[in-house]
Amino acid sequence: MLSFITEKQSCWDRLKAEKRPIFIYGMGDGALKIMSVFKSRNITLSGIFASDDFVRGHSFEGYKVHKLSEIEEMVSDFVVVLAFAAGYQEIVDKIYNIAAKHTLYVPDVPVAGTGLFTYEYCVENEDKIEQVYESLADDYSRKVYANIINFKISGKIEYLSAVTTPKSDIYKKIIKPGLNEVYVDLGAYNGDTIRELLEFTHGKYASIYALEPDRKNFKKLAKFVDGMKHIFAYNSAAWCTETELPFASKAGRQSAITAGASTTVDARSVDSILNGKPATLIKMDVEGFEREAIWGASSTISHYSPRLMVSLYHRNEDIFELPLLIKKLNPNYKLYIRHQLYIPAWETNLYTTL
């Protein structure tokens, strides 16, 4: 078996075996997903707590929402299960402070799709995981890959802190944006990653194509790029073909293509938008539909070898299926994996260069 996977016991099994009370930190979708796994695995939940600002007499799924200080007064020794995502230093520091005082797990529940990322899941996909590991371009990518997989199995945050790379390092050392980029931004949100790129190119670019399916986000994107030359913004989802798709709008980053949604959104492929023209850089952060977006850019990827920035964290299988697909489309690519500041292992991305 893969020697770099050292965690054999999932955090779910550890929680199942716990004798101490278990408290979930956080409310919302993450907590609901974790509570569902608790129920299916007969893991006992003792209660919920939230950051002091969010308590105010709340209850969640029948549990009174406490402050951490209240639980610490009631119980001397307990386990904390984090149920929300943190991408800002201040919140991440707060989580590490809690981990210094209490046993803390951050279960990996997929943003999209089903199933749990366990050691058994890795065994089932051993060949693919090994293939990706061997094809990575540097030792640090291999370390990141190993740590992310061990984190996803164990829920131990020290695996993340050991491989967190500042975004500026990724741009300066891997992506190295130039002044004539033809940039395709899939999942452009409000223009934040366009803004990021322009910081590194001092506002210079050849052209930019930006796709954002959520209408409210798209309005913000359109406002941001208004008056800027050679920027083409589409209120569309990135897909493998031209079609319409059911879409659940949440007016944030988590808006997504969802079966049975009451509204629809136009879907476009990169190849059709570019119509045979080259791209130099493509970013894909499309809430679990990266595979379809990659197929929709397959001609561009294979013919023009644009550098890619691709999210690897929405679905369990993304961490091995997406690198293998990209390598199949363009065997010349060098593959790098980096993790930016985030708990859980969101903002773990694949970067490709020639």
Disulfide bonds with the S-S distance in Angstrom:
none
